[in-house]
Amino acid sequence: PSVDCDLNTLAALETYLQEFDGVLIIVSHDRAFVDKVTDHLFVFEGDGEVKDFVGTLSEYASTLVDIETKNMGGESSDT
């Protein structure tokens, strides 16, 4: 767990994972860590549905906000 790492170890782990040329499955509650080391997500949405999202966790969260805003009949704050 990244929460148990000191700052130097966490930085080294982030650098290693950013430079890793392969596929990893990362399960973490540390959103900043996930944002730094991922650029593609498989999002488990329930009922056996898995969404393939190219982007970071922050980008995915922003997309969800945009979708929710549109579903409520409003406009995104980015427009």
C-alpha positions in Angstrom: 0.0 0.0 0.0 1.3 3.4 -1.0 0.0 4.9 2.3 2.7 2.9 4.2 5.6 4.4 2.1 7.8 7.3 3.1 7.9 10.2 0.6 11.1 9.1 -1.0 10.0 5.5 -1.4 6.6 6.7 -2.8 8.4 9.0 -5.3 10.6 6.1 -6.4 7.7 3.8 -6.8 5.7 6.4 -8.8 8.8 7.0 -11.1 9.2 3.2 -11.6 5.6 2.7 -12.5 5.5 5.7 -14.8 8.4 4.3 -16.8 7.2 0.7 -16.7 6.4 -0.4 -20.3 3.7 -3.0 -19.6 0.3 -3.6 -18.0 -0.3 -3.5 -14.3 -3.4 -3.9 -12.2 -3.4 -1.2 -9.5 -5.9 -1.2 -6.7 -5.6 1.8 -4.4 -7.6 4.4 -2.5 -4.8 7.0 -3.0 -6.3 9.1 -5.9 -3.1 11.2 -6.3 -1.0 8.1 -6.7 -3.4 6.5 -9.2 -3.5 9.7 -11.2 0.3 9.8 -11.4 0.8 6.2 -12.5 -2.1 5.4 -14.8 -3.3 6.6 -18.2 -6.0 3.9 -18.8 -8.7 2.6 -16.5 -11.0 -0.4 -16.4 -13.9 0.9 -14.2 -16.1 -1.7 -12.5 -19.6 -0.2 -12.6 -21.6 -3.0 -11.1 -23.8 -5.7 -12.5 -20.8 -7.2 -14.3 -20.2 -4.1 -16.4 -16.6 -3.0 -16.9 -16.0 0.4 -18.6 -12.8 0.9 -20.6 -11.6 4.5 -20.1 -8.5 6.0 -21.7 -7.3 8.7 -19.3 -6.5 9.4 -15.6 -8.8 9.0 -12.6 -9.3 12.7 -12.4 -10.3 12.8 -16.1 -12.8 10.0 -15.4 -14.2 11.8 -12.4 -14.6 15.0 -14.5 -16.3 13.0 -17.2 -18.8 11.7 -14.7 -19.5 15.2 -13.4 -20.1 16.4 -17.0 -22.5 13.4 -17.7 -24.3 14.1 -14.4 -24.6 17.8 -15.3 -26.0 17.0 -18.7 -28.5 14.5 -17.3 -29.7 17.2 -14.9 -30.4 19.5 -17.9 -27.6 21.9 -17.1 -24.4 22.8 -18.8 -20.9 21.8 -17.8 -18.8 24.5 -16.0 -16.2 24.0 -18.8 -18.4 25.5 -21.5 
